[in-house]
Amino acid sequence: MSDTLKAKFEEELNKFKQVEKDREKYISNRQQLESQLTENNLVKTEFDLLDEDARVYKLIGAVLVRQDLAEARANVDKRLEYISAEIKRVDDNLSDFAEKTKIHKEKLVALQESFKRSQ
């Protein structure tokens, strides 16, 4: 492989590897968000089963503090909205990574073909 072609190939390969690393981070992040979404949906389901006069406590540090049920429900709803928005953002980024991966693969194949032709 000529030196310039080899350098281009290695540079493109490094870019491809970096895109893959970033994609793996986003996948891990999405899995964590899914876990949080499931947990918060379970909390919401439990809150829906409670009577309006039920006592709800919030753990702050090592202390349980009484919290209004309506406020607790509102907090869970806000968390669910936030987590859903974050999942959408991560999914959009993952779609972008799929496109970037495709582009880098095509460039790598083109560089390999030019090397084969030069031999």
N, C-alpha and C positions, 0 to 999 in steps of 0.2 A: 504494500500500500504506500503510495507516495506520502511524504511527510505532511503536506497540507491536507490531503484527503483524510489521513489518519487523525490529524488534529481536529478536523471538523467532525469526524465520526465520534471521537472521544468526547468532544464538547457536547454534541447532541445526546450522546449516551448519558452523560452526567446530568443534563437537563431532564432527560426522561426519568432517571432515577430519582431526582428531586421531586418531580411531579408525583411519582408513585409514593414517595415518603409523605408528601403533603396530603395526598388522597387517603392514605392509611390513617393519618391523624384525624381527618374529617370523619372517616368511618367510625373510628373509636369514639369521637365526640358524639356522633349520631346515636350510637348504641347507648351511651350514657344518658343522652336526652330522652331516648325511648324508655329507659328504665325510670327516669324521673317522671315522665308522663304517666306511665303505668301506676307508679306509686301515688301520684297526685290524684289520678282518677279513682283509685281505691279510697283515698281520704274523702273525696267528694261524695262517693257512694255511701260511705259511712255517715257523713254529715247529713245526707238526705234521709237517712233512717232515724235521725235524732228528732226528739220533740223540740219545740221552740223554746221550752224552758230548761232544756238540758244544759248542764255545766260543761264548758270546754276549757281546757288548760293548754297553755303554750309553754314549751320548755325553753327557758332563757338561761343559758349557762347550766348551772346545777339546780336551778329553781323553777318550779312550776308556777306560772302566773295565770290567773283566771282571765279568760278572753271572751268577749261577746260572741255568740254563735254566728250572728250575721256578719260580724267583722271577720271571723275565721273563714266563713264561706266565701266572702269577697276576696280574701287573700288567696285562697285556693284557686278561685276562678281566674284571678290575675296571673297566678303562676302558670295555670294551664294555658292561658293565652300566650304568655311569654315563651313557654317551652314549645308550643306549637309553631310560633313565629320563628324560633331558633331552628327547629327541625326543617322548616321550609327553606330558611337561609342556607343551612348545611346541604340540603338536597340540591338547591340551585348551584352551590359551589361544586358538589360532586358531579353534576351534569357538565359543568365547565371543565372539570378535570378529565372527564371522559373524552371531551373534544380535544383537549390539550394532548392527552395520551395518544389519541388517533393521529394527530398532526406529527408528533415526535416519532411515532412508529413509521409513518410514511416517509419522513425525512431520513430515518435510519435505513430503511429499505432502499431508498434512492441512492444513498451514499454507498451501500453495499454493492448495488448494481453498477455504479460508476467505477468502483474498484475492480469488479469482475471484468468490465469492459477494458480497463486500462492494462490488464495483465495479458 
